[in-house]
Amino acid sequence: MSLKTIRKIIPNSAVNYGKHLPTAVLANFKYGFPSKGLKVIGVTGTDGKTTTVHMIYALLKNTGLKASMISTIKAVIGDKEYETGFHVTNPPASELQKYIKQAKEAGSEYLVLEVTSQGLVQFRTWGINFNIGVITNITHDHLDYHKTFENYLNAKAILIKNSQYAVLNKDDKNFDRLRNLSKGKVVSYSISDKADVTNKQFKLKLQLPGNYNISNALAALSVATILELDAKKSIDILNKFENLEGRMQEIKNNKGLKIIIDFAHTPNALENALNSLKKNSKGRIISVFGAASERDQEKRPVMGRISAKLANITILTDEDPRFEDSMKIINDIASNSFNSENLYKEPDRAKAIKLAISLAKRGDTIAIFGKGHEKSMNYKGKELPWSDKEAVEKALNER
């Protein structure tokens, strides 16, 4: 019996309460409820979570506060760094509580934790008392698991129902609903609207591209405001903040090409990234991406339409096909959005990247989306070594 069939038979709620909750309770007892006494800052949202977590952590560390952090990319516990695993944002409850205990033993007073909707409903964060809960935005994603957008939004809202402060994006269309679901004090932020924290107020000049990164920085500044950190120093820290691995990461080369690797794997993130690149590109935009199997299938044609509209050339390829046929995923994305002149289908991701570089002319921008920092690709349930950056470098050497 396949995992997909088992999931249809046994509802998620039964697994969550029958398996995940007891596991989380045992983990807390095993490690002595280690989050007690720590000021925990949780960050969730469809897009921008990882960057916002790292920005908040940078603010804490660079103002002399003792802090640890757990994000999609890595965990920084005291002075030690750990890889958080393949395709993992929220580690399992037992691993998470172990990290938290290590953070406390390292003398940390603050913990910045990236939180997912599935992590929340699966009780992976059970036992953690959040001082501050941040929601960056809520757009289309993870409906394969949550089934409806309403369920997805309510899953995200679990964070702010268990936080003393809720930091919310007033530019997000779900702001009013989230504000009403918040149990603690709400601190709002906005790029242009009236809010508690605005760009007009702080006048950020980030090194990072795109309004979405300004929004991430304002979320971090909202946390700084709650913690009463020095505003001028906080702005200076954020203005010096550099791109993270796999987040609009530019691969320098001598071919006259702008090559970007980014983790965008949702319609909202893809649209924001492509719009940002179009504003700063002299030549054509070549977009390379796919869609992971066993994930929200409804977003596939949506992402195809976005790339068809904003990119000059689109190359559709693999992104963790797992047990699903690669060409089926690619055809789901294409879904009659393209003409033959601006679409290529190449399941082999290494060949797709090589194709993009061969098609590009000086001044063109190649944007490779979906994998970002990840170091593996899932085929038939096996995690095989993979790196977009290494694939780009190899293709550049062979051009």
ZASE-703784 format. One record per residue: x, y, z of N, C-alpha, C in turn; residue in one letter. Coordinates in steps of 0.001 Angstrom, whole numbers, padded with zeros to 6 digits, always signed. Layout:
% ZASE-703784
XYZXYZXYZA ...
***
This chain:
% ZASE-703784
+000849-001198+000000+000000+000000+000000+000885+001249+000000M +000622+002186-000922+001444+003375-001052+001163+004369+000068S +002136+005282+000281+001982+006324+001297+000785+007212+000974L +000577+007464-000333-000541+008302-000762-001879+007659-000381K -001972+006319-000558-003200+005601-000214-003447+005622+001290T -002365+005440+002054-002470+005459+003518-002975+006814+003992I -002468+007888+003361-002889+009238+003751-004372+009465+003487R -004891+008813+002431-006310+008960+002117-007170+008238+003138K -006661+007102+003636-007420+006295+004575-007399+006904+005977I -006203+007327+006409-006047+007873+007761-005963+009399+007682I -006914+010125+008236-006883+011595+008164-005686+012176+008912P -005235+013349+008457-004077+014003+009079-004296+014248+010568N -005519+014618+010933-005791+014932+012334-005563+013724+013236S -005901+012538+012736-005699+011327+013531-004216+011065+013748A -003432+011289+012701-001980+011108+012816-001392+012154+013754V -001880+013390+013629-001353+014479+014454-001587+014231+015946N -002809+013829+016287-003138+013616+017701-002685+012247+018205Y -002662+011260+017317-002287+009918+017742-000795+009658+017764G -000056+010387+016915+001392+010171+016810+002206+011396+017199K +001952+012519+016492+002822+013688+016660+002714+014347+018034H +001501+014466+018562+001332+015100+019870+002021+014305+020984L +001804+012996+021084+002524+012235+022116+004041+012320+021969P +004503+012327+020721+005946+012450+020477+006474+013776+021010T +005718+014862+020760+006133+016195+021217+006108+016300+022740A +005078+015724+023354+004982+015753+024816+006169+015012+025439V +006464+013838+024922+007601+013051+025432+008915+013790+025245L +009071+014470+024093+010302+015217+023819+010494+016345+024826A +009410+017033+025172+009493+018114+026155+009897+017591+027527N +009293+016482+027919+009653+015889+029211+011100+015381+029198F +011497+014776+028087+012851+014233+027980+013897+015320+028162K +013675+016482+027554+014664+017561+027600+014316+018635+028625Y +013300+018376+029452+012997+019272+030560+012343+020583+030177G +011452+020560+029175+010777+021783+028703+011800+022920+028570F +012783+022749+027667+013930+023666+027598+013608+025090+027170P +012439+025312+026505+012122+026677+026062+011703+027585+027215S +011422+026989+028373+011021+027782+029539+012169+028709+029956K +011887+029993+030024+012921+030962+030383+013571+031628+029186G +013405+031038+027988+013916+031660+026759+012866+032594+026177L +013310+033655+025525+012405+034506+024753+012419+033948+023334K +011316+033310+022944+011257+032632+021644+010473+033479+020647V +011092+033702+019502+010481+034469+018414+010218+033500+017268I +008942+033264+016958+008564+032355+015877+008203+033142+014630G +008644+032633+013476+008349+033292+012199+007727+032276+011251V +006528+032586+010748+005902+031742+009749+005375+032621+008616T +004762+031982+007603+004293+032693+006420+004560+031840+005204G +003926+032168+004092+004150+031401+002870+005542+031683+002322T +005912+032943+002232+007220+033334+001693+007917+034297+002648D +009238+034301+002590+010022+035267+003360+010406+034829+004758G +009994+033630+005157+010268+033172+006530+011767+033127+006830K +012497+032456+005960+013922+032222+006230+014699+033531+006300T +014485+034403+005326+015193+035687+005320+014847+036496+006570T +013571+036514+006951+013147+037269+008131+013778+036711+009401T +013839+035379+009518+014493+034752+010672+015951+035192+010771V +016655+035154+009653+018076+035526+009653+018265+037017+009932H +017333+037841+009474+017408+039277+009767+017222+039532+011264M +016228+038880+011851+015990+039055+013291+017200+038573+014084I +017737+037435+013689+018919+036891+014369+020097+037862+014263Y +020282+038462+013069+021365+039438+012878+021178+040648+013790A +019938+041101+013947+019666+042230+014844+020030+041891+016285L +019656+040700+016719+019937+040286+018105+021439+040153+018344L +022108+039430+017456+023539+039159+017636+024370+040431+017574K +024019+041303+016614+024830+042510+016412+024508+043634+017384N +023522+043411+018246+023287+044368+019336+023735+043774+020673T +024482+042682+020599+025117+042124+021790+024273+041166+022597G +023126+040752+022047+022267+039823+022774+022667+038372+022478L +022489+037513+023447+022836+036095+023272+021649+035378+022632K +021874+034884+021412+020760+034317+020659+021173+033078+019880A +020197+032220+019638+020349+031076+018749+019240+031134+017708S +019372+030316+016660+018438+030401+015540+018293+029037+014887M +017074+028726+014451+016831+027514+013665+016005+027918+012449I +016580+027723+011258+015889+028087+010025+015935+026934+009036S +015320+027143+007872+015363+026144+006807+016795+025822+006413T +017637+026843+006401+019009+026679+005922+019904+026001+006942I +019796+026425+008200+020704+025888+009216+020209+026231+010615K +020852+025618+011591+020647+025990+012987+021952+026582+013503A +021851+027693+014189+023013+028292+014851+022718+028267+016344V +023393+027386+017047+023176+027200+018475+024415+027681+019220I +024290+028822+019890+025470+029427+020494+026446+029808+019391G +027643+029243+019435+028654+029522+018408+028794+028384+017401D +027923+027396+017474+028031+026246+016581+026920+026249+015535K +027259+025799+014325+026286+025704+013242+026001+024241+012919E +024747+023969+012582+024333+022618+012232+023469+022675+010978Y +023630+021695+010095+022705+021561+008973+021418+020964+009507E +020270+021492+009035+018995+021034+009586+018383+019894+008788T +019075+019379+007769+018592+018187+007077+017997+018465+005719G +017590+017383+005042+017026+017479+003702+015594+018007+003748F +015313+019092+002995+013956+019611+002830+013262+019852+004176H +013997+020288+005171+013422+020430+006513+013382+021898+006931V +012228+022371+007371+012131+023684+008007+011985+023497+009505T +010883+022876+009908+010703+022521+011319+011255+021124+011552N +012333+020970+012307+012787+019621+012636+011714+018884+013431P +011763+017550+013474+010834+016799+014328+010930+017279+015774P +009871+017082+016544+009799+017611+017907+010990+017194+018767A +011406+015927+018675+012521+015455+019502+013816+016182+019162S +014056+016382+017855+015274+017089+017430+015202+018563+017794E +014009+019153+017622+013816+020567+017939+014063+020838+019419L +013498+020008+020300+013681+020200+021735+015143+020003+022146Q +015826+019117+021443+017254+018910+021707+018042+020174+021366K +017731+020780+020209+018381+022034+019809+018120+023129+020852Y +016871+023202+021308+016497+024252+022263+017268+024074+023575I +017386+022836+024018+018151+022579+025238+019610+022992+025061K +020182+022691+023897+021561+023079+023610+021706+024602+023589Q +020678+025290+023059+020699+026753+023020+020725+027330+024427A +019899+026775+025293+019868+027249+026683+021194+026971+027381K +021751+025784+027158+023038+025426+027769+024175+026298+027241E +024011+026815+026011+025024+027699+025424+024893+029133+025940A +023887+029375+026772+023716+030700+027360+022811+031628+026585G +022102+031095+025590+021212+031944+024792+020036+032433+025628S +019687+033691+025395+018508+034274+026033+017346+034343+025044E +017689+034347+023745+016691+034444+022688+016847+033270+021729Y +015719+032835+021180+015718+031812+020136+014804+032280+019013L +015340+032340+017798+014534+032697+016627+014264+031411+015868V +012998+031107+015680+012612+029808+015138+011700+029964+013921L +012121+029378+012797+011263+029338+011606+010222+028243+011800E +008972+028587+011529+007858+027682+011824+007004+027495+010571V +006583+026261+010311+005722+025982+009163+004306+025646+009609T +003386+025726+008660+001987+025386+008955+001871+023924+009366S +002584+023040+008672+002534+021625+009020+003194+021372+010375Q +004280+022087+010645+004933+021959+011940+004013+022351+013078G +003172+023358+012845+002246+023831+013875+001123+022820+014121L +000508+022326+013040-000613+021402+013242-000125+020015+013676V +001152+019719+013392+001715+018431+013817+002382+018515+015192Q +002128+019607+015892+002566+019774+017287+004089+019727+017453F +004838+020010+016376+006302+019982+016506+006794+021084+017445R +006011+022155+017572+006401+023263+018462+005636+023220+019790T +004971+022114+020061+004201+021996+021303+005133+022191+022509W +004664+022927+023492+005453+023163+024697+006285+024427+024645G +006343+025053+023474+007117+026297+023340+006193+027487+023565I +006537+028343+024496+005789+029576+024735+006431+030702+023945N +005766+031113+022880+006332+032131+022005+006110+033524+022602F +007188+034266+022697+007091+035655+023120+006543+036514+021984N +007069+036273+020767+006654+037022+019579+006382+036042+018438I +005242+036220+017771+004920+035437+016581+004825+036357+015377G +005565+036044+014320+005591+036862+013104+004965+036075+011957V +004030+036690+011228+003490+036091+010002+003814+037037+008850I +004644+036589+007919+005096+037451+006817+004003+037679+005781T +003284+036630+005424+002206+036697+004432+001570+035314+004335N +000390+035250+003768-000238+033947+003511-000821+033972+002104I -000208+033154+001223-000689+033021-000150-000826+031531-000469T -001004+031213-001723-001325+029850-002165-000151+028892-001960H -000332+027882-001096+000676+026840-000922+000152+025758+000026D +000746+024586-000070+000495+023467+000864-000964+023018+000938H -001743+023263-000121-003130+022804-000081-003221+021294-000287L -002113+020670-000704-002079+019211-000774-002287+018618+000614D -001736+019295+001616-001835+018812+002992-003065+019389+003698Y -003252+020693+003601-004311+021364+004363-005686+021313+003682H -005689+020972+002391-006924+020789+001600-007618+022092+001218K -007760+023028+002151-008405+024306+001842-007533+025459+002340T -007718+026612+001698-006969+027797+002133-007333+028174+003556F -008599+027969+003918-009062+028286+005276-008281+027474+006314E -008111+026186+006030-007333+025335+006937-005886+025801+007025N -005353+026184+005881-003960+026648+005815-003778+027910+006649Y -004680+028869+006486-004602+030113+007251-004729+029842+008753L -005668+028986+009122-005856+028676+010546-004647+027956+011130N -003974+027164+010304-002753+026498+010769-001673+027527+011074A -001502+028501+010183-000524+029567+010415-000882+030366+011674K -002175+030573+011860-002642+031406+012975-002400+030758+014334A -002117+029464+014365-001820+028806+015646-000663+029524+016338I +000304+030005+015543+001460+030700+016115+001043+031941+016893L +000192+032769+016294-000164+034041+016949-001241+033857+018014I -001847+032683+018062-002777+032379+019151-002010+031981+020410K -000723+031732+020243+000111+031302+021367+001297+032239+021587N +001149+033506+021214+002232+034480+021338+001767+035709+022104S +002669+036299+022864+002347+037527+023594+002190+038711+022648Q +002990+038690+021558+002912+039730+020525+002725+039056+019175Y +001917+039686+018312+001749+039215+016933+002228+040298+015982A +003235+039988+015179+003744+040923+014169+003114+040525+012838V +002301+041436+012265+001513+041111+011078+001743+042115+009954L +001714+041588+008734+001942+042380+007527+000631+043022+007078N +000543+044336+007200-000689+045024+006839-000915+045042+005328K +000139+044777+004548+000007+044725+003094-000571+043391+002621D -000640+042414+003504-001195+041111+003159-002716+041173+003260D -003399+040589+002289-004871+040677+002238-005551+039965+003409K -004798+039135+004103-005369+038404+005237-005125+039102+006577N -004617+040321+006544-004243+041038+007769-005389+041118+008775F -006571+041568+008325-007690+041760+009254-008107+040449+009910D -008137+039377+009124-008514+038075+009678-007495+037615+010719R -006218+037793+010412-005171+037376+011341-005182+038234+012608L -005416+039516+012448-005478+040409+013611-006584+039953+014567R -007710+039539+014005-008823+039086+014836-008534+037752+015521N -007648+036962+014944-007296+035668+015522-006176+035776+016563L -005490+036916+016596-004368+037097+017514-004843+037194+018948S -004096+036599+019858-004444+036630+021283-003663+037710+022039K -002484+038068+021507-001659+039071+022167-001748+040426+021491G -000827+041303+021830-000785+042638+021234-000306+042558+019787K -000996+043250+018887-000652+043227+017463+000233+044417+017120V +001344+044146+016441+002218+045188+015889+002194+045006+014378V +001733+046015+013658+001601+045922+012201+002779+046602+011498S +003061+046119+010283+004096+046762+009465+003614+046838+008021Y +004152+047800+007274+003707+048008+005896+004760+048783+005112S +004865+048483+003835+005766+049248+002968+005197+050639+002717I +003886+050721+002490+003308+052010+002100+002106+052443+002920S +001395+051484+003527+000170+051815+004247+000492+052358+005645D -000534+052878+006298-000377+053323+007680-000281+052090+008580K +000770+052034+009362+000987+050890+010253+001900+051322+011390A +002135+050419+012331+003023+050739+013453+004468+050911+012993D +004868+050122+011995+006233+050177+011461+006132+050286+009947V +006686+051355+009365+006609+051559+007913+007977+051920+007350T +008104+051755+006037+009363+052113+005386+009555+053625+005362N +008452+054353+005318+008537+055818+005371+009163+056261+006689K +008873+055522+007719+009381+055821+009062+010880+055496+009186Q +011294+054337+008595+012673+053876+008801+013601+054113+007605F +013033+054334+006394+013822+054656+005196+014971+053661+004972K +014631+052408+004810+015622+051354+004580+016262+051481+003200L +017548+051187+003130+018283+051142+001858+019037+049806+001812K +018288+048762+001541+018838+047408+001606+019745+047090+000426L +020662+046167+000671+021448+045604-000426+020634+044569-001194Q +019597+044044-000577+018777+042996-001174+017766+043595-002143L +017452+042882-003236+016494+043402-004219+015047+043162-003806P +014131+043938-004388+012707+043658-004269+012013+044243-003062G +010764+044653-003283+009933+045154-002183+009660+044079-001138N +009668+042809-001572+009391+041735-000622+010472+041655+000446Y +011713+042024+000098+012774+042035+001108+012654+043241+002032N +012130+044354+001508+011834+045496+002380+010777+045071+003395I +009783+044323+002924+008736+043834+003813+009313+042910+004891S +010226+042014+004486+010878+041129+005455+011646+041933+006505N +012334+042969+006037+013122+043802+006945+012227+044576+007915A +011063+045011+007432+010122+045719+008315+009559+044775+009375L +009381+043507+009005+008949+042520+010005+010014+042388+011091A +011285+042342+010673+012388+042253+011636+012461+043509+012497A +012240+044667+011886+012249+045921+012645+011091+045985+013649L +009980+045359+013310+008852+045299+014244+009245+044536+015503S +009994+043441+015300+010502+042676+016445+011476+043534+017248V +012351+044263+016549+013309+045147+017218+012592+046214+018045A +011472+046710+017513+010680+047712+018232+010096+047132+019519T +009564+045926+019427+008996+045263+020610+010074+045053+021672I +011264+044662+021220+012365+044390+022147+013118+045656+022557L +012673+046806+022019+013255+048120+022341+014748+048180+021987E +015092+047614+020824+016460+047732+020327+016654+049107+019714L +017886+049575+019671+018195+050887+019116+017807+050926+017631D +016949+051857+017256+016406+051927+015897+017490+052215+014858A +018343+053187+015128+019377+053569+014171+020334+052414+013911K +020743+051737+014972+021649+050601+014824+020956+049462+014084K +019686+049242+014360+018926+048187+013695+018846+048432+012194S +018588+049685+011801+018529+050039+010377+019877+049795+009715I +020948+050182+010384+022300+049994+009839+022606+048505+009642D +022218+047683+010588+022451+046234+010497+021706+045653+009302I +020452+046056+009131+019648+045522+008030+020122+046029+006674L +020579+047270+006616+021098+047808+005350+022369+047103+004907N +023090+046506+005846+024305+045764+005514+024045+044263+005324K +022816+043847+005581+022467+042423+005501+022618+041917+004073F +023314+040796+003910+023583+040243+002580+022672+039055+002288E +022503+038775+000989+021666+037654+000579+022119+036347+001207N +021170+035505+001516+021461+034184+002049+021727+033211+000904L +022326+032084+001246+022556+031041+000257+021215+030600-000344E +021140+030631-001669+019933+030171-002345+018778+031143-002320G +019008+032368-001860+017979+033410-001866+018467+034555-002744R +017991+034614-003980+018441+035610-004968+019974+035690-004975M +020584+034537-004912+022037+034427-004865+022615+034527-006280Q +023485+035495-006506+024063+035680-007835+025347+034872-007979E +025450+034141-009089+026659+033376-009406+027476+034191-010391I +028565+034747-009921+029409+035593-010761+030062+034766-011869K +030242+035386-013030+030853+034690-014166+031457+035705-015133N +032223+035210-016088+032862+036093-017075+032200+035975-018448N +030957+035524-018473+030232+035331-019732+029288+036493-020041K +029251+037488-019146+028341+038600-019360+026901+038273-019011G +026708+037220-018212+025363+036790-017830+025102+037079-016353L +023860+037378-016044+023453+037483-014648+022730+036189-014309K +023304+035407-013407+022727+034111-013060+022317+034127-011593I +021043+033858-011353+020464+033940-010012+019916+032572-009598I +020218+032175-008363+019617+030975-007773+018700+031421-006645I +017455+030951-006681+016495+031382-005666+015582+030224-005283D +015094+030259-004062+014286+029170-003508+012810+029276-003889F +012421+030328-004634+011005+030557-004952+010339+029278-005456A +009303+028833-004745+008594+027627-005157+007080+027778-004965H +006641+029027-004811+005215+029329-004735+004894+030381-005795T +003625+030494-006213+003276+031518-007203+003679+032930-006767P +003403+033271-005518+003722+034608-005021+005220+034884-005068N +006027+033927-004613+007480+034117-004595+008044+034198-006009A +007539+033360-006916+008010+033382-008301+007683+034718-008965L +006471+035203-008757+006070+036478-009357+006898+037633-008802E +007096+037670-007504+007903+038731-006900+009331+038710-007421N +009908+037520-007510+011296+037391-007960+011440+037825-009417A +010549+037361-010287+010641+037712-011703+010396+039205-011921L +009449+039779-011211+009207+041223-011332+010433+042018-010907N +011068+041600-009835+012267+042276-009352+013400+042176-010364S +013571+040993-010950+014640+040800-011930+014391+041596-013207L +013134+041685-013626+012816+042440-014843+013195+043916-014706K +013017+044446-013519+013339+045855-013288+014838+046131-013394K +015646+045096-013147+017093+045299-013080+017861+044509-014136N +017172+044095-015201+017828+043305-016247+017857+044069-017567S +019010+044020-018225+019166+044709-019510+018644+043856-020662K +018802+042535-020531+018413+041641-021609+017183+040819-021283G +017165+039619-021839+016017+038728-021643+016077+038035-020280R +014926+037554-019847+014833+036745-018637+014605+035289-019044I +015482+034404-018583+015317+032969-018812+015015+032324-017464I +013839+031758-017349+013351+031198-016086+013438+029672-016119S +014069+029098-015101+014227+027644-014999+013604+027187-013688V +012609+026311-013747+011999+025838-012506+011161+024595-012770F +010668+024002-011695+009772+022853-011775+008790+022912-010635G +008289+021760-010219+007387+021689-009067+007593+020347-008395A +007638+020367-007080+007856+019136-006327+006607+018267-006337A +006827+016962-006403+005717+016022-006291+005255+015938-004836S +004057+015367-004641+003475+015225-003304+003330+016577-002607E +003144+017612-003405+002919+018955-002906+001691+019523-003602R +001363+020754-003335+000170+021411-003869+000201+021422-005403D -000649+020607-006032-000660+020527-007488-001395+021692-008143Q -002276+022343-007398-003048+023445-007970-002173+024625-008364E -001019+024752-007705-000158+025907-008003+000649+025721-009286K +000703+024509-009813+001545+024257-010984+001180+025131-012189R -000073+025076-012707-000404+025929-013859-000342+027418-013536P -000583+027776-012281-000497+029189-011875+000934+029688-012060V +001895+028880-011615+003302+029265-011768+003699+029292-013239M +003130+028379-014031+003401+028383-015467+002937+029675-016117G +001740+030118-015764+001214+031362-016339+002058+032565-015936R +002535+032560-014703+003376+033671-014227+004668+033743-015025I +005319+032592-015219+006575+032583-015962+006363+032919-017435S +005263+032432-018009+004959+032740-019409+004773+034240-019613A +004210+034902-018616+003952+036343-018701+005198+037180-018450K +006023+036779-017500+007114+037647-017051+008495+037275-017607L +008675+036033-018033+009979+035620-018570+009918+035531-020093A +011052+035755-020731+011114+035636-022185+011215+034178-022624N +011934+033400-021835+012086+031968-022093+011883+031219-020787I +011149+030126-020834+010956+029284-019658+011442+027874-019963T +012237+027323-019058+012691+025940-019161+012140+025198-017953I +011247+024254-018197+010632+023488-017120+011424+022204-016883L +011661+021904-015613+012558+020806-015278+012143+020139-013967T +012978+019215-013501+012684+018489-012264+012925+019330-011017D +012085+019075-010009+012292+019620-008664+011685+018619-007683E +012453+017620-007307+011972+016561-006413+010728+015856-006966D +010870+015144-008088+009705+014458-008667+009200+013284-007836P +010041+012783-006937+009679+011655-006076+009132+010505-006935R +007917+010042-006647+007383+008888-007371+006502+009282-008559F +006393+010560-008827+005543+011037-009912+006343+011157-011211E +005680+010980-012327+006330+011104-013630+006747+012558-013880D +008009+012748-014224+008544+014103-014412+007781+014879-015480S +007497+014221-016602+006835+014927-017696+005390+015293-017342M +004752+014505-016505+003399+014878-016074+003438+016185-015291K +004413+016301-014379+004554+017533-013588+004826+018712-014510I +005742+018521-015444+006110+019592-016374+004914+020005-017224I +004167+019036-017705+002994+019357-018530+001898+020030-017706N +001790+019663-016429+000837+020353-015545+001192+021835-015429D +002494+022118-015321+002939+023515-015204+002673+024262-016500I +003014+023634-017635+002882+024294-018944+001418+024612-019242A +000563+023612-019167-000890+023777-019229-001366+024868-020204S -000877+024811-021446-001303+025714-022533-000997+027195-022282N -000030+027490-021403+000305+028888-021133+001377+029433-022078S +002047+028556-022798+003211+028957-023575+003009+028702-025071F +003849+029374-025872+003969+028992-027276+005306+028286-027458N +005505+027663-028600+006694+026827-028818+007994+027623-028795S +007907+028931-028992+009120+029750-029070+009695+030099-027699E +008873+030082-026667+009395+030521-025363+009350+029435-024298N +009164+028157-024707+009103+027072-023742+009999+025910-024147L +010751+025422-023162+011550+024209-023326+011211+023277-022165Y +011190+021980-022454+010919+020973-021428+012124+020038-021328K +012800+020086-020186+013981+019254-019975+013983+018751-018530E +013503+017510-018307+013417+016989-016939+014748+016961-016199P +015817+016612-016878+017139+016551-016249+017565+017968-015865D +017626+018250-014573+017879+019628-014118+019266+020131-014532R +020247+019253-014527+021596+019654-014954+021581+020070-016426A +020879+019288-017257+020781+019625-018681+019958+020893-018884K +018939+021087-018049+018107+022288-018161+018930+023544-017873A +019776+023471-016849+020638+024604-016512+021658+024845-017623I +022209+023757-018136+023163+023870-019247+022488+024473-020477K +021240+024077-020735+020474+024631-021854+020254+026120-021682L +019888+026536-020480+019648+027959-020210+020897+028779-020502A +022037+028287-020072+023296+029014-020271+023677+029035-021753I +023365+027957-022478+023675+027920-023911+022777+028860-024710S +021539+029068-024252+020602+029953-024948+020855+031427-024642L +021490+031698-023510+021647+033084-023046+022681+033851-023858A +022388+035148-024017+023321+036076-024655+023804+037068-023606K +024887+037756-023911+025408+038746-022976+024310+039737-022602R +024187+040005-021295+023158+040918-020812+021888+040227-020360G +021753+038936-020684+020560+038189-020264+020654+037789-018793D +019490+037528-018209+019416+037050-016830+018839+035639-016819T +019544+034725-016174+019052+033364-015974+018658+033222-014509I +017411+032861-014263+016925+032696-012888+016502+031244-012680A +017138+030593-011726+016895+029173-011461+016183+029063-010114I +014942+028584-010146+014091+028632-008970+013792+027238-008400F +013434+027224-007106+012828+026041-006507+013686+025224-005572G +015005+025172-005825+015884+024355-004974+016695+025218-004015K +017169+026352-004507+017893+027270-003632+019086+026635-002952G +019037+026605-001618+020145+026109-000800+020186+024591-000714H +019125+023907-001131+018995+022472-000876+020126+021676-001527E +020496+020610-000860+021662+019823-001280+021277+018428-001771K +020005+018219-002075+019588+016915-002563+018367+017052-003462S +018133+016007-004266+016945+015917-005112+016328+014544-004860M +015004+014508-004702+014343+013255-004368+013806+012562-005614N +014345+011371-005886+013860+010505-006952+013480+009156-006351Y +012220+008759-006571+011742+007457-006091+012000+007255-004598K +011876+008333-003829+012053+008241-002384+013484+008316-001910G +014444+008429-002828+015852+008500-002455+016375+009925-002617K +017107+010397-001620+017710+011726-001670+019077+011619-002346E +019147+012134-003565+020398+012092-004318+021093+013449-004218L +022425+013466-004105+023148+014740-003983+022817+015680-005142P +022571+016937-004820+022268+017927-005857+022621+019318-005361W +023092+020167-006262+023368+021570-005957+023174+022399-007213S +022224+023344-007179+022041+024255-008314+023326+025029-008589D +023986+025481-007538+025211+026277-007687+026294+025475-008409K +026492+024235-007994+027511+023396-008633+027143+023100-010084E +025856+022899-010345+025412+022639-011716+025659+023849-012609A +025430+025048-012071+025690+026280-012821+027179+026421-013121V +027992+026220-012116+029441+026373-012294+029985+025386-013312E +029484+024151-013289+029914+023147-014254+029495+023543-015674K +028252+024009-015829+027758+024422-017136+028525+025620-017677A +028891+026554-016792+029676+027708-017211+031057+027286-017709L +031666+026343-017047+032990+025860-017453+032960+025153-018780N +031807+024530-019078+031685+023773-020328+031210+024622-021495E +030756+025852-021229+030254+026713-022311+031401+027177-023188R 
***
